């Protein structure tokens, strides 16, 4: 998909990363943006990503070939209403939101189905803002595309090619299927983590014994409860129907487990746990085993020929054995594109030292 002029409404981590990669692919592309703060625009202009150095009115986007909505879902919906009478006939509007039903329903209401293609890059970082954006953030990450009923095959294919040009893995889904799937594998686990942490906080003793001895298992299960409360309030509100339905299903399943434990049936417990283990094992990287403590790091590397081979050779040259290595495709709430597991803590620490000397960016859980 060829863009001469591109607009960004909101230009944080995700939007900025898309803009960076677009500029690398086509330095001549004209990009304009507006955001919630003037400093964001000044920073983006200073990075050479956008043409304007001040906040713009939406009318400035009238000549854009494509417009990226990179604000929270509710704000994106407001912008859609305003953009309807501004955009040119063949302009494509897309978004980067993690929920899709609300915005698709608004698109239908506004009669913008021919102009809209939903998008969800499943990547991210604990860091936010344009200054933390990275052209590699989207590489080898799933980028879900949610076309409308009126999206032409040509536009869908063109947009898919654009996603591929970012280095992402394109996955086309109906917007309702998207919201059901993400509610199950992302939104529900966050709610479980939040509720578990909340429970432990309220039942812990004054000596904070539980907090003191909390180790690998608890920390791993609840890690995602450290995510942004504001972001998750927005997600819950925008995907409420799907999330509530899955919470009811989870509650019923949890009650079933309670009954198995209460009945004292060893075989039923083993069957329940084994079934879960088998499915969980199937989610891991090839050859990986479920363990309490992973000796693992996540590393940012460029998606270029030989990148992994160079890193692996560097570790091998320093006598460091790798147990498992693989690309992380869903990095929405993860850090780093490459996951590397080692046999022990010494190998892990040695690898970190070697890689840092070569200026690799490393993330640890």
HULINZI-V225627 format. One record per pair of residues at least 24 apart in sequence whose ideal C-beta (glycine too) atoms are under 10 Angstrom apart, sorted by sequence separation. I is the first residue (numbers start at 1). J is the second residue. D is the distance in whole Angstrom. If there is no record, write none. Layout:
i: (I I)
j: (J J)
d: (D D)
This chain:
i: (2 4 5 6 7 8 9 10 11 12 16 20 23 32 34 58 59 62 63 64 66 67 68 69 70 71 73 90 91 92 93 94 95 96 98 119 120 143 144 197 198 303 323 336 337 339 4 5 6 7 8 9 10 11 15 19 23 57 58 61 62 63 65 66 67 68 69 70 71 72 73 77 81 85 87 89 90 91 92 93 94 95 96 119 120 138 141 143 144 145 146 147 149 196 197 315 322 336 3 4 5 6 7 8 9 10 11 23 34 59 60 61 62 65 66 67 68 69 70 71 73 76 77 80 84 89 94 98 118 119 120 141 142 143 144 145 146 147 148 196 299 301 312 320 321 335 336 337 2 3 5 6 7 8 9 16 20 22 23 33 34 59 61 64 65 66 67 68 69 70 73 76 80 83 84 88 96 118 119 138 139 140 141 142 143 144 145 146 147 148 195 197 198 296 311 315 320 335 336 3 12 16 19 20 32 33 58 63 64 66 67 68 69 73 74 77 78 81 84 87 117 118 138 139 140 141 142 143 144 145 146 147 193 194 197 295 296 312 319 320 335 336 11 15 20 32 57 58 62 64 73 74 77 80 81 83 117 118 137 138 139 140 142 144 146 192 193 196 197 294 296 308 311 320 322 334 335 10 11 19 61 73 76 77 80 116 117 118 137 138 139 146 192 193 194 195 294 298 307 308 320 321 335 16 18 19 32 81 84 116 117 135 136 137 138 144 146 193 194 307 319 320 334 11 32 61 77 80 83 116 135 146 189 192 193 308 315 318 11 16 30 31 73 77 115 118 144 145 146 191 192 193 194 298 318 320 15 16 30 69 113 114 116 117 144 190 191 193 289 303 320 30 32 33 35 36 80 113 114 115 116 189 190 194 288 289 300 301 302 315 318 319 320 8 29 35 80 112 113 114 115 189 287 288 298 299 300 301 315 318 31 33 34 113 114 144 190 287 288 298 299 300 301 314 317 318 11 112 113 114 117 144 186 194 286 287 288 297 298 299 300 11 36 111 116 117 285 286 287 297 298 299 315 318 108 115 119 284 285 286 296 298 299 311 314 315 8 107 108 114 117 118 190 191 285 297 298 299 314 8 104 108 117 121 190 284 285 297 298 7 103 104 107 117 119 285 296 297 311 314 6 22 100 104 119 191 296 297 311 314 34 101 104 117 121 123 187 190 191 294 295 296 297 5 22 98 100 122 190 295 296 314 9 69 96 121 122 294 295 311 67 187 294 295 310 7 9 19 66 67 69 97 119 122 186 187 295 311 18 69 291 295 7 19 66 68 94 95 119 120 187 288 295 297 9 18 94 183 187 191 195 289 293 295 296 297 299 7 8 15 120 182 183 186 187 190 288 295 299 7 14 15 16 188 285 287 294 295 297 301 6 7 15 117 118 120 187 188 191 192 297 5 7 8 14 15 118 183 187 191 285 295 299 7 11 13 118 182 183 188 284 5 6 7 8 9 10 12 120 183 184 188 192 297 4 5 6 7 8 9 10 11 12 92 120 179 180 183 184 187 188 191 301 4 5 6 7 8 9 10 11 118 122 179 182 183 187 300 301 3 4 5 6 7 8 9 10 178 180 181 182 183 184 185 188 189 299 300 3 4 5 6 7 8 9 10 120 179 180 183 184 188 192 299 300 2 3 8 92 179 180 183 297 298 299 300 1 2 122 178 179 183 298 299 1 10 90 94 176 180 184 297 298 9 10 92 176 180 184 297 298 9 92 296 297 298 94 107 296 297 10 94 296 9 92 104 105 9 104 294 103 104 220 9 100 102 220 9 100 101 104 220 100 101 104 216 217 7 18 99 100 216 217 100 101 102 215 216 18 100 101 215 216 17 99 100 101 7 50 98 99 15 49 98 14 100 13 14 47 99 7 9 12 14 46 47 49 98 99 10 46 5 7 9 10 43 44 47 43 44 8 42 43 98 99 3 40 41 44 98 39 40 43 1 39 40 37 39 37 66 35 66 33 185 126 128 18 126 126 18 124 128 17 14 14 15 17 227 14 17 124 226 17 14 224 13 14 20 25 223 224 13 14 19 24 13 16 21 23 13 16 17 20 21 22 13 14 16 19 20 21 13 15 16 17 18 20 21 1 12 13 16 17 19 20 21 12 13 16 17 18 20 21 11 12 13 15 16 17 20 21 11 12 13 14 16 17 18 12 13 17 18 12 13 16 17 8 11 17 14 13 14 17 18 98 99 102 103 167 168 98 99 102 167 25 97 98 99 101 102 166 167 97 99 100 101 102 26 99 100 101 22 25 98 99 101 24 25 97 98 99 101 24 25 97 223 22 99 190 18 21 22 99 186 189 18 21 185 220 20 21 186 219 21 186 18 182 17 216 18 182 1 1 1 2 1 1 72 169 171 1 2 3 72 75 1 2 74 169 1 72 73 77 139 140 168 169 1 72 73 76 139 72 74 137 139 140 1 73 74 136 139 72 73 136 138 139 72 73 134 136 135 136 136 139 167 125 141 144 140 141 142 139 140 141 142 140 141 142 141 142 140 141 139 138 141 137 141 140 139 140 138 137 136 123 123 125 122 123 124 125 126 122 123 124 125 126 127 122 123 124 125 126 121 122 123 124 125 121 122 123 124 125 120 122 123 123 136 134 98 98 126 125 14)
j: (26 28 29 30 31 32 33 34 35 36 40 44 47 56 58 82 83 86 87 88 90 91 92 93 94 95 97 114 115 116 117 118 119 120 122 143 144 167 168 221 222 327 347 360 361 363 29 30 31 32 33 34 35 36 40 44 48 82 83 86 87 88 90 91 92 93 94 95 96 97 98 102 106 110 112 114 115 116 117 118 119 120 121 144 145 163 166 168 169 170 171 172 174 221 222 340 347 361 29 30 31 32 33 34 35 36 37 49 60 85 86 87 88 91 92 93 94 95 96 97 99 102 103 106 110 115 120 124 144 145 146 167 168 169 170 171 172 173 174 222 325 327 338 346 347 361 362 363 29 30 32 33 34 35 36 43 47 49 50 60 61 86 88 91 92 93 94 95 96 97 100 103 107 110 111 115 123 145 146 165 166 167 168 169 170 171 172 173 174 175 222 224 225 323 338 342 347 362 363 31 40 44 47 48 60 61 86 91 92 94 95 96 97 101 102 105 106 109 112 115 145 146 166 167 168 169 170 171 172 173 174 175 221 222 225 323 324 340 347 348 363 364 40 44 49 61 86 87 91 93 102 103 106 109 110 112 146 147 166 167 168 169 171 173 175 221 222 225 226 323 325 337 340 349 351 363 364 40 41 49 91 103 106 107 110 146 147 148 167 168 169 176 222 223 224 225 324 328 337 338 350 351 365 47 49 50 63 112 115 147 148 166 167 168 169 175 177 224 225 338 350 351 365 43 64 93 109 112 115 148 167 178 221 224 225 340 347 350 44 49 63 64 106 110 148 151 177 178 179 224 225 226 227 331 351 353 49 50 64 103 147 148 150 151 178 224 225 227 323 337 354 65 67 68 70 71 115 148 149 150 151 224 225 229 323 324 335 336 337 350 353 354 355 44 65 71 116 148 149 150 151 225 323 324 334 335 336 337 351 354 68 70 71 150 151 181 227 324 325 335 336 337 338 351 354 355 49 150 151 152 155 182 224 232 324 325 326 335 336 337 338 50 75 150 155 156 324 325 326 336 337 338 354 357 148 155 159 324 325 326 336 338 339 351 354 355 49 148 149 155 158 159 231 232 326 338 339 340 355 50 146 150 159 163 232 326 327 339 340 50 146 147 150 160 162 328 339 340 354 357 50 66 144 148 163 235 340 341 355 358 79 146 149 162 166 168 232 235 236 339 340 341 342 51 68 144 146 168 236 341 342 360 56 116 143 168 169 341 342 358 115 235 342 343 358 56 58 68 115 116 118 146 168 171 235 236 344 360 68 119 341 345 58 70 117 119 145 146 170 171 238 339 346 348 61 70 146 235 239 243 247 341 345 347 348 349 351 60 61 68 173 235 236 239 240 243 341 348 352 61 68 69 70 242 339 341 348 349 351 355 61 62 70 172 173 175 242 243 246 247 352 61 63 64 70 71 174 239 243 247 341 351 355 64 68 70 175 239 240 245 341 63 64 65 66 67 68 70 178 241 242 246 250 355 63 64 65 66 67 68 69 70 71 151 179 238 239 242 243 246 247 250 360 64 65 66 67 68 69 70 71 178 182 239 242 243 247 360 361 64 65 66 67 68 69 70 71 239 241 242 243 244 245 246 249 250 360 361 65 66 67 68 69 70 71 72 182 241 242 245 246 250 254 361 362 65 66 71 155 242 243 246 360 361 362 363 65 66 186 242 243 247 362 363 66 75 155 159 241 245 249 362 363 75 76 158 242 246 250 363 364 76 159 363 364 365 162 175 364 365 79 163 365 79 162 174 175 80 175 365 175 176 292 82 173 175 293 83 174 175 178 294 175 176 179 291 292 83 94 175 176 292 293 177 178 179 292 293 96 178 179 293 294 96 178 179 180 87 130 178 179 96 130 179 96 182 96 97 130 182 91 93 96 98 130 131 133 182 183 95 131 91 93 95 96 129 130 133 130 131 96 130 131 186 187 92 129 130 133 187 129 130 133 92 130 131 129 131 130 159 130 162 130 283 226 228 119 227 228 121 227 231 121 119 120 121 123 333 121 124 231 333 125 123 333 123 124 130 135 333 334 124 125 130 135 125 128 133 135 126 129 130 133 134 135 127 128 130 133 134 135 128 130 131 132 133 135 136 117 128 129 132 133 135 136 137 129 130 133 134 135 137 138 129 130 131 133 134 135 138 139 130 131 132 133 135 136 137 132 133 137 138 133 134 137 138 130 133 139 137 137 138 141 143 231 234 237 238 302 303 234 235 238 303 162 234 235 236 238 239 303 304 235 237 238 239 240 165 238 239 240 162 165 238 239 241 165 166 238 239 240 242 166 167 239 365 165 242 333 162 165 166 243 330 333 163 166 330 365 166 167 332 365 168 333 166 330 166 365 168 332 154 155 157 158 158 159 230 327 329 160 161 162 231 234 161 162 234 329 162 233 234 238 300 301 329 330 163 234 235 238 301 235 237 300 302 303 165 237 238 300 303 237 238 301 303 304 238 239 300 302 302 303 304 307 337 300 327 330 327 328 329 327 328 329 330 329 330 331 331 332 331 332 331 331 334 331 337 337 337 338 337 337 337 328 329 331 329 330 331 332 333 330 331 332 333 334 335 331 332 333 334 335 331 332 333 334 335 332 333 334 335 336 332 334 335 337 361 361 332 333 363 363 332)
d: (8 9 8 7 8 7 7 8 5 9 9 10 9 6 7 5 10 5 9 8 10 6 10 7 10 9 5 9 6 8 8 7 6 7 8 7 4 9 10 9 10 9 8 10 10 10 7 5 5 5 4 6 6 9 10 7 7 10 6 6 7 7 8 7 8 8 7 7 9 8 8 6 8 10 9 9 8 10 6 10 5 8 6 7 8 9 9 4 9 6 10 7 10 7 5 8 8 8 6 6 8 8 7 8 8 7 10 6 8 10 9 7 7 6 5 5 6 4 5 9 6 9 6 6 5 8 10 9 8 6 7 8 7 7 8 7 8 9 10 6 10 9 10 9 6 9 7 10 9 9 7 9 8 8 10 9 8 9 9 10 8 6 10 6 7 7 7 7 7 9 9 6 7 9 8 9 10 7 7 10 8 7 5 5 6 5 5 6 9 8 10 10 9 9 7 9 5 9 4 9 8 7 9 10 6 9 6 9 9 7 9 7 8 10 8 9 9 9 6 7 6 3 5 4 7 7 8 7 8 7 7 9 7 8 5 8 8 9 9 9 4 9 6 9 6 7 10 10 9 9 6 9 5 9 7 8 7 7 9 6 7 7 5 6 4 8 5 8 9 9 10 10 8 10 8 8 9 9 7 5 8 6 9 9 6 9 6 8 9 5 9 9 9 7 8 9 9 7 10 7 5 10 8 8 10 7 9 10 9 9 7 9 8 10 10 9 9 5 5 8 8 5 9 9 7 10 10 7 9 6 9 5 9 9 4 10 9 7 6 7 9 9 10 9 9 9 10 9 9 10 9 9 9 9 8 10 10 10 9 8 9 8 9 6 6 5 9 9 9 8 7 9 10 9 9 8 10 4 10 9 8 6 7 9 8 9 8 9 9 8 9 10 10 8 9 8 8 8 6 5 9 10 8 5 7 10 6 6 6 5 10 9 10 4 7 9 6 6 10 5 5 6 5 9 9 10 8 9 7 8 7 8 9 8 8 10 8 10 3 7 8 7 9 9 10 7 6 10 9 7 8 5 7 10 7 9 8 9 8 7 10 7 8 10 6 8 9 6 8 8 9 10 10 8 4 9 6 6 7 7 7 9 5 8 6 9 9 8 8 10 9 10 9 10 10 9 6 6 10 9 9 10 8 7 8 10 6 8 7 7 10 9 10 10 8 8 8 8 8 9 9 5 8 9 10 9 5 9 9 6 7 9 9 10 9 7 9 6 4 9 9 6 9 7 9 9 8 8 10 10 10 10 10 9 9 7 6 7 7 9 9 6 9 10 9 8 9 9 10 9 10 9 9 7 7 8 10 9 6 7 10 10 9 7 8 10 9 8 9 6 9 9 10 10 10 10 7 4 10 4 9 9 9 9 7 9 9 9 7 10 10 9 4 10 9 10 8 7 9 9 6 9 9 9 6 9 10 6 5 6 8 9 7 4 9 9 6 7 10 10 10 6 6 9 10 7 8 6 7 9 8 5 7 8 9 5 7 7 8 7 7 6 9 9 10 9 9 4 9 8 7 9 7 9 6 5 4 5 5 4 10 8 8 5 8 5 9 7 9 8 6 8 8 7 9 7 4 10 10 9 10 9 10 10 9 10 5 4 5 10 10 7 9 6 6 8 8 8 5 8 6 6 9 7 8 8 5 10 7 5 10 5 9 9 6 8 8 10 9 10 9 9 7 8 8 7 9 7 10 8 9 5 4 8 8 9 8 8 9 7 8 8 7 10 6 8 9 9 8 9 9 10 7 5 9 9 9 10 4 8 8 8 8 10 8 10 9 8 9 6 9 9 4 6 9 9 7 9 10 9 8 5 10 9 8 9 9 5 8 5 5 9 9 10 8 5 9 9 10 9 6 7 8 9 5 8 10 10 7 7 9 9 9 10 10 8 8 6 8 9 9 10 9 9 9 8 5 8 5 9 10 10 6 8 8 9 7 9 9 8 9 5 10 8 9 9 10 10 10 9 8 8 9 10 8 8 9 8 9 7 10 9 8 10 10 10 8 7 6 9 10 10 9 7 6 9 7 9 9 9 10 7 10 9 6 6 10 10 8 10 8 9 6 9 9 7 10 4 7 7 4 5 8 8 9 8 4 8 10 6 6 8 4 9 9 8 6 8 3 6 9 8 6 9 6 9 8 8 6 9 8 5 10 6 8 9 8 9 9 5 4 7 7 8 9 6 10 8 10 8 7 8 10 10 9 9 9 8 9 10 9 6 5 5 9 9 6 9 8 8 10 10 9 9 9 7 9 9 4 9 10 9 6 8 4 8 10 8 7 8 9 8 10 10 10 7 8 8 8 10 8 8 9 9 9 10 5 8 8 10 7 7 8 9 7 7 10 9 10 10 9 10 8 9 8 4 6 9 9 10 9 10 8 8 9 6 9 7 6 4 10 6 9 9 10 9 10 9 5 8 10 9 9 8 9 7 6 8 8 7 6 4 10 4 8 9 9 8 9 7 6 9 7 10 10 10 10 9 10 5 8 5 9 8 6 6 6 7 9 5 8 8 8 9 9 9 8 8 6 6 9 10 8 7 9 9 8 8 8 7 10 9 5 4 5 9 10 9 7 6 6 9 7 9 4 9 8 6 8 9 8 8 9 8 9 10 9 9 9 7 10 9 9 10)
